Amino acid sequence: SAVPPDVAALIERRRRSFGAGSVLFYDEPLRMLRAEGAHLYASDGRAYLDFYNNVPTVGHCHPKVVEAVRRQVGELNIHSRYLFDVAHDYAEKLLATFPAPLSNVVLTCTGSESNDLALRLARKVSGGEGIVVTQTAYHGNTSTVTEVSPSSYKNGAPPPRVRMVPAPDPALFGNDVAQGFADAVKDAIAAMEADGIRFAGLLVDTIFSSDGVYANPPGFLKAAVDVVHAAGGLFIADEVQPGFGRTGEGMWGFSRHGVVPDIVTMGKPMGNGYPIAGLVTRPELLSAFCNDFGYFNTFAGSPVACAAALAVLEALEEDDLIANAARVGRHLTARLKRLQGRAPITAVRGAGLYLGVEFGTQDGPAPQIARGLINGLRQRGILIGAAGRFGNVLKIRPPLCVTTAHADELVDAMEAVLG
Ligand code: PMP
């Protein structure tokens, strides 16, 4: 079917204004008009069920967040060098979700800024330069953070001060993922130090989303974190993807692994779409950094940003969304595992409402099946994406307010598309 005229006209305007920087979803892009709960409404008159999005975690245009932003933006919106109450109401509620040593927060506007600052802190505190990341990681878009985001490179590779390890894939490491991954980290540290680069830290997304979603068994990260600390480095947990309850097992992905990071970074779901992100660490690490550098971020932690983020924490509790993520995630996993026997699926994995469905055939990874599903599901009114080194892992990541009926709608549609 042809792209409707209103969509074609916008695509043309987009091409003229945004040029090569413009990347669009789908063979037939969608023009979105509004959103509510788990659905987006497009100019074709259809509702699209959102299985892609982990920004509006508590639901698109959640009334509580909308009202908090509306109220605050009409009352006071200033930078963070004044005192205002909502910053403290938010910081205290957020920090209460962390283990005791992690008791300071720096607010930023994006996950990239949080990771950029985390790298500066880790390098300052360790006295090293070298960072270990996974092979298909994405951690953001500043020049320094792009270096630690191998998935961003279309040509070339990260510089020598960044070393890559494989994702913690049981298909690679066998039954003992913990030991295999820890050994890979240890080897990467030894190799960089042999080249005269001192180790600063390990930076991982604790659910390894862009690597293809690796969550299990819980606890597997502990051995690698021990290796990092024995080598004098810091462990930075990037919670931009798993954070704020998505795994259905508490607020943070690192907790599932029984580790306490030195630095935690967060973003996307934090303001349900209003730009707010952050870094949480131990006070002494932040002090060591602030002895040498000032840090100011004009828009970060403004009253409106804090009001949005506070409303998100309240909505997570009031709507019981972490328990919902666990419940719907269990149902979805069971249905996907039943589908596994009847489709070219090589693995179903993940935690809560962050699941990966890996496609492969006797010829190896099958990204064409994932791509076909993404466009086929869009035709059936469901939005979804893919990840992984080969792009063959369907990434299931809906707002946490989805129901088991929504989950059934997804799997029914997958069955129909897979034929
Ligand atoms: N870390 C991870 C794991 C991410 O997925 C992303 C965004 N996709 C970022 C960091 C960067 O966040 P932002 O786009 O807000 O800068």
Residues whose N, C-alpha, C, O or C-beta is under 5 A from the ligand:
A	BS01	PMP	T110 G111 S112 E113 Y138 H139 G140 D205 D238 V240 Q241 G267
